[in-house]
């Protein structure tokens, strides 16, 4: 089917023939364009095929019957070498830099800088607010423990008995937190009390070696502050190891990321709603849990000398503690193993009751 188009053109006095050929999907169709400059109309004849929607780039050629004396030869642009372009841009940049900026542009630049600095300041203040909210308890805890440990060492007058009992009460409260809600809950084992009351929470197993040495020497100076800070038990536990292995004690905000809830018998993290799966890490990885006296469950991967059972509750009492294996949210095994809390059979039974209340299948048998 032929389609006719017409449009006005300028009268140049000469005729030109423009031939355009377009390749169709199945057959070749030729389209001829004839310009009748005398009549001032452009006539296009050809056939259009819509059998397929595939577009083909046409090939266009332009010829003239006779050369024109005033014709201007059009040639393709010659590509400019990259090095020449770089030189031109560099010269333009130098020229622009040498020219003084207009007052209008300078004022706009100053305004932009002020807005950016204001935003950056607000961002930093917001970050500081978050850090303060998350770490206030650590600063307060550190200050209290440090005050109760070394304050009397800096005072010339002798410490009174009342002051000594006050320091002892502060330390004991650290490991007894939560006992009022569950009288059967477990406190930290005695050798790990040192870890809880230590301002830096150095690993209790390592601290115990240095504490025993301090007891035998009958020093009147505070433990690990006066003469004790120079002791180095190279054979049992080098001081470098003592200082490097510090247990992470979670604060209230950090603890929320480890809290696990049980829905339809499946374990998942409360905040992220991510299904718990302990099989994804290294083969020798151990996953530990703690049930608080408020019956909140916390689960995480154990890292010796850094993250252990005492980390979850910051040294507070626990109703149950141990190890577990969970695959795709389904509990596969549990053990009442914890060197920090040393749970009893009664504690383990309480944890199983907690699981049954949350419809967890215990048919696999508890370890």
C-alpha positions as CSV (number, residue, x, y, z in Angstrom):
1,X,0.0,0.0,0.0
2,X,1.4,3.3,-1.0
3,X,1.2,6.4,1.2
4,X,1.5,9.9,-0.1
5,X,3.0,12.8,1.9
6,X,3.5,16.4,0.9
7,X,5.2,19.4,2.5
8,X,6.4,22.8,1.2
9,X,10.1,23.2,0.3
10,X,12.2,26.1,-0.8
11,X,12.7,26.7,-4.5
12,X,16.4,26.3,-5.3
13,X,16.0,26.0,-9.0
14,X,17.4,22.5,-9.3
15,X,16.1,19.1,-8.7
16,X,17.6,16.5,-6.5
17,X,16.9,12.9,-6.2
18,X,16.9,11.4,-2.7
19,X,16.8,7.7,-2.5
20,X,16.3,5.9,0.8
21,X,16.1,2.2,1.2
22,X,14.9,0.5,4.4
23,X,15.3,-3.2,5.1
24,X,12.1,-4.9,6.3
25,X,12.0,-8.1,8.4
26,X,11.0,-10.4,5.6
27,X,11.3,-8.4,2.3
28,X,13.0,-5.4,0.9
29,X,10.9,-2.4,0.2
30,X,12.2,0.7,-1.7
31,X,11.0,4.2,-0.9
32,X,11.6,7.0,-3.4
33,X,11.4,10.6,-2.6
34,X,10.9,13.1,-5.4
35,X,11.2,16.8,-4.7
36,X,9.4,19.1,-7.2
37,X,11.0,22.3,-6.4
38,X,9.0,24.2,-9.0
39,X,5.7,23.3,-7.4
40,X,7.0,23.9,-3.9
41,X,5.8,20.5,-2.7
42,X,7.7,17.3,-1.7
43,X,6.2,14.1,-2.9
44,X,7.1,10.8,-1.1
45,X,6.1,7.5,-2.5
46,X,6.7,4.1,-1.0
47,X,5.3,1.2,0.8
48,X,5.0,0.7,4.6
49,X,5.0,-2.8,6.1
50,X,3.8,-3.4,9.6
51,X,4.0,-7.2,9.6
52,X,6.7,-7.1,12.3
53,X,7.6,-4.5,14.9
54,X,11.3,-5.0,14.4
55,X,13.0,-1.7,13.6
56,X,15.7,-1.6,11.0
57,X,18.1,1.3,10.6
58,X,17.7,2.7,7.1
59,X,20.5,3.4,4.7
60,X,20.2,6.9,3.1
61,X,22.2,8.2,0.2
62,X,21.9,11.7,-1.4
63,X,22.8,12.4,-5.1
64,X,22.5,15.4,-7.4
65,X,21.9,15.4,-11.1
66,X,24.4,18.2,-11.8
67,X,27.0,19.9,-9.6
68,X,26.2,23.4,-8.3
69,X,28.7,26.1,-8.5
70,X,27.7,27.5,-5.2
71,X,27.4,24.2,-3.4
72,X,29.2,23.8,-0.1
73,X,31.0,20.6,0.5
74,X,30.0,18.9,3.7
75,X,32.6,16.6,5.2
76,X,32.4,14.5,8.3
77,X,34.0,16.1,11.4
78,X,37.6,14.9,12.2
79,X,37.9,13.5,15.7
80,X,40.0,15.6,18.0
81,X,42.8,13.8,19.8
82,X,42.3,13.3,23.5
83,X,45.5,15.1,24.4
84,X,44.4,18.2,22.6
85,X,41.1,18.1,24.4
86,X,42.8,17.8,27.7
87,X,45.0,20.8,26.9
88,X,42.0,22.9,25.9
89,X,40.1,22.0,29.1
90,X,43.2,22.8,31.2
91,X,43.6,26.2,29.5
92,X,39.9,27.0,30.0
93,X,40.2,26.1,33.7
94,X,43.3,28.3,34.2
95,X,41.5,31.1,32.4
96,X,38.4,30.7,34.6
97,X,40.4,30.6,37.7
98,X,42.3,33.8,36.8
99,X,39.1,35.7,36.2
100,X,37.7,37.3,39.4
101,X,34.4,35.9,40.5
102,X,31.4,38.1,40.4
103,X,30.0,39.2,43.8
104,X,26.9,37.3,43.0
105,X,28.7,34.0,42.6
106,X,30.9,34.6,45.6
107,X,27.9,35.2,47.8
108,X,26.2,32.1,46.6
109,X,29.4,30.0,47.4
110,X,29.5,31.5,50.9
111,X,25.9,30.6,51.5
112,X,26.4,27.1,50.2
113,X,29.4,26.6,52.6
114,X,27.4,27.9,55.6
115,X,24.5,25.5,54.8
116,X,26.9,22.5,54.5
117,X,28.7,23.3,57.7
118,X,25.4,23.7,59.6
119,X,24.2,20.4,58.3
120,X,27.5,18.7,59.3
121,X,27.4,20.2,62.8
122,X,23.8,19.0,63.3
123,X,24.8,15.5,62.0
124,X,27.7,15.3,64.5
125,X,25.6,16.4,67.4
126,X,22.9,13.8,66.5
127,X,25.6,11.1,66.5
128,X,26.9,12.3,69.8
129,X,23.4,12.1,71.3
130,X,23.0,8.5,70.1
131,X,26.4,7.6,71.6
132,X,25.6,9.2,74.9
133,X,22.2,7.4,75.0
134,X,23.8,4.1,74.4
135,X,27.0,4.5,76.6
136,X,25.9,6.5,79.6
137,X,25.5,3.3,81.6
138,X,29.1,2.3,80.8
139,X,30.5,5.6,81.9
140,X,28.5,5.5,85.1
141,X,29.4,1.9,85.8
142,X,33.0,2.5,85.1
143,X,33.1,5.5,87.4
144,X,31.4,3.7,90.2
145,X,33.6,0.7,90.0
146,X,36.8,2.8,89.7
147,X,35.7,5.0,92.6
148,X,35.0,2.0,94.8
149,X,38.3,0.4,93.9
150,X,40.9,3.1,94.1
151,X,39.4,6.2,95.7
152,X,40.8,5.5,99.1
153,X,44.2,5.1,97.6
154,X,44.3,8.8,96.7
155,X,43.1,10.0,100.0
156,X,45.7,10.7,102.7
157,X,43.5,10.0,105.7
158,X,42.8,6.3,106.4
159,X,39.6,4.8,105.0
160,X,36.8,4.2,107.5
161,X,34.9,1.0,108.0
162,X,31.8,2.6,106.7
163,X,33.5,3.5,103.4
164,X,34.9,-0.1,103.1
165,X,31.4,-1.6,103.5
166,X,30.0,0.9,101.0
167,X,32.6,-0.2,98.4
168,X,31.8,-3.9,99.1
169,X,28.0,-3.2,98.7
170,X,28.6,-1.5,95.3
171,X,30.5,-4.5,94.1
172,X,28.1,-7.1,95.4
173,X,25.1,-5.3,93.8
174,X,26.8,-5.7,90.5
175,X,26.6,-9.6,90.5
176,X,23.3,-9.8,92.4
177,X,21.2,-7.7,90.0
178,X,18.0,-9.5,89.2
179,X,17.9,-11.9,92.2
180,X,14.8,-10.1,93.5
181,X,12.8,-11.4,90.6
182,X,13.9,-15.0,90.8
183,X,15.4,-16.3,94.0
184,X,16.6,-19.5,92.2
185,X,18.6,-17.5,89.6
186,X,22.3,-18.0,89.4
187,X,24.9,-15.4,90.2
188,X,28.2,-15.4,88.5
189,X,30.6,-18.0,89.8
190,X,32.9,-16.6,92.5
191,X,36.0,-16.6,90.4
192,X,34.1,-14.4,87.8
193,X,33.1,-11.8,90.4
194,X,36.4,-10.1,89.8
195,X,35.5,-9.8,86.1
196,X,32.2,-8.1,86.9
197,X,33.6,-5.6,89.4
198,X,36.7,-4.8,87.4
199,X,36.3,-1.4,85.6
200,X,37.6,-2.9,82.4
201,X,35.9,-6.3,82.8
202,X,39.0,-8.3,82.2
203,X,38.4,-12.0,81.8
204,X,37.7,-13.5,85.3
205,X,39.7,-16.6,84.7
206,X,42.9,-14.6,84.0
207,X,42.2,-12.1,86.8
208,X,42.0,-14.9,89.3
209,X,45.7,-15.8,88.9
210,X,46.7,-12.2,89.8
211,X,44.2,-12.0,92.6
212,X,45.6,-15.1,94.3
213,X,49.1,-13.6,93.9
214,X,48.0,-10.4,95.6
215,X,46.4,-12.3,98.5
216,X,49.6,-14.2,99.2
217,X,51.8,-11.1,99.2
218,X,49.7,-9.4,102.0
219,X,49.9,-6.0,100.4
220,X,47.9,-3.2,101.9
221,X,47.6,-1.4,98.5
222,X,44.5,-2.0,96.3
223,X,44.5,-5.0,94.0
224,X,46.2,-4.4,90.6
225,X,46.6,-0.7,91.4
226,X,49.6,-0.2,93.6
227,X,52.5,-2.7,93.7
228,X,50.3,-5.3,92.0
229,X,50.3,-3.5,88.7
230,X,54.0,-4.5,88.1
231,X,53.4,-8.2,88.5
232,X,53.7,-10.3,85.4
233,X,52.8,-14.0,85.7
234,X,54.5,-15.1,82.5
235,X,54.0,-18.9,83.0
236,X,50.3,-18.9,83.9
237,X,48.9,-15.8,82.3
238,X,51.2,-13.0,80.8
239,X,50.0,-9.5,81.7
240,X,49.7,-8.8,78.0
241,X,47.0,-11.5,77.8
242,X,45.3,-10.2,80.9
243,X,45.0,-6.7,79.4
244,X,43.9,-7.9,75.9
245,X,41.1,-10.2,77.0
246,X,38.3,-8.0,78.2
247,X,34.7,-9.2,78.2
248,X,32.1,-7.1,76.4
249,X,29.3,-6.2,78.8
250,X,26.2,-5.2,76.9
251,X,24.2,-2.0,77.8
252,X,20.4,-1.7,77.7
253,X,20.3,-0.6,74.0
254,X,23.0,-3.1,72.8
255,X,21.2,-6.0,74.6
256,X,18.1,-5.5,72.5
257,X,19.9,-6.6,69.4
258,X,20.5,-10.1,71.0
259,X,17.0,-10.6,72.3
260,X,15.2,-13.6,70.8
261,X,11.5,-14.2,70.7
262,X,9.7,-17.5,69.9
263,X,6.8,-17.4,67.5
264,X,5.0,-20.5,66.3
265,X,7.8,-22.5,67.8
266,X,10.5,-20.7,65.8
267,X,13.3,-18.6,67.2
268,X,13.8,-15.1,65.7
269,X,15.6,-11.9,66.7
270,X,13.0,-9.5,68.1
271,X,14.4,-6.3,66.5
272,X,15.4,-7.5,63.0
273,X,12.8,-10.3,62.7
274,X,15.5,-12.4,61.3
275,X,15.1,-16.2,61.8
276,X,17.9,-17.6,64.1
277,X,20.2,-20.1,62.4
278,X,23.4,-21.1,64.2
279,X,24.6,-23.4,61.4
280,X,25.8,-20.6,59.1
281,X,29.0,-19.7,60.9
282,X,32.3,-21.6,61.4
283,X,32.0,-25.3,62.2
284,X,33.6,-25.0,65.6
285,X,31.4,-21.9,66.5
286,X,29.5,-22.2,69.8
287,X,26.2,-20.3,70.3
288,X,25.2,-19.5,73.9
289,X,22.0,-18.3,75.5
290,X,20.9,-16.6,78.7
291,X,17.4,-16.4,80.2
292,X,17.1,-13.3,82.3
293,X,15.1,-13.2,85.6
294,X,12.5,-11.2,83.6
295,X,12.2,-14.2,81.3
296,X,13.8,-12.5,78.3
297,X,15.9,-14.8,76.1
298,X,19.3,-13.6,74.6
299,X,21.3,-15.6,72.1
300,X,24.7,-14.9,70.5
301,X,27.9,-16.5,69.3
302,X,30.5,-17.1,71.9
303,X,34.0,-15.5,71.5
304,X,36.4,-16.6,74.2
305,X,37.9,-13.8,76.1
306,X,35.6,-11.3,74.4
307,X,31.9,-12.3,74.4
308,X,30.6,-14.9,76.9
309,X,27.6,-15.7,79.0
310,X,28.3,-12.8,81.4
311,X,28.1,-10.3,78.4
312,X,24.3,-10.5,77.9
313,X,23.3,-9.3,81.4
314,X,26.4,-7.3,82.2
315,X,27.3,-9.7,85.0
316,X,23.8,-9.8,86.4
317,X,22.0,-12.9,87.7
318,X,20.4,-15.3,85.2
319,X,17.6,-17.8,85.5
320,X,19.2,-20.2,82.9
321,X,22.3,-20.3,80.7
322,X,23.9,-22.7,78.3
323,X,24.5,-23.6,74.7
324,X,22.1,-24.4,71.8
325,X,21.8,-25.3,68.2
326,X,19.1,-23.8,66.0
327,X,18.5,-24.5,62.3
328,X,16.2,-22.2,60.4
329,X,14.5,-21.2,63.6
330,X,14.0,-24.8,64.9
331,X,15.7,-25.8,68.1
332,X,17.8,-28.9,67.6
333,X,19.8,-29.2,70.8
334,X,20.4,-27.5,74.2
335,X,23.0,-28.0,76.9
336,X,23.2,-26.4,80.4
337,X,26.9,-25.6,80.0
338,X,28.1,-22.2,81.4
339,X,31.4,-21.7,83.2
340,X,30.2,-18.2,84.3
341,X,26.9,-19.2,85.8
342,X,27.2,-23.0,86.4
343,X,23.5,-23.6,86.2
344,X,21.9,-26.4,88.2
345,X,19.5,-29.1,87.1
346,X,16.7,-27.0,88.5
347,X,17.7,-24.0,86.3
348,X,17.8,-26.2,83.2
349,X,14.3,-27.6,84.0
350,X,13.0,-24.0,84.3
351,X,14.4,-23.2,80.8
352,X,12.7,-26.3,79.4
353,X,9.4,-25.2,80.9
354,X,9.9,-21.8,79.3
355,X,10.4,-23.4,75.9
356,X,7.2,-25.6,76.3
357,X,5.2,-22.5,77.2
358,X,6.3,-21.0,73.9
359,X,5.3,-24.2,72.0
360,X,8.9,-25.3,71.2
361,X,9.2,-29.0,70.2
362,X,11.6,-30.8,72.6
363,X,11.2,-34.3,71.1
364,X,14.9,-34.2,70.1
365,X,15.8,-34.7,73.8
366,X,17.8,-32.2,75.8
367,X,21.5,-32.7,76.4
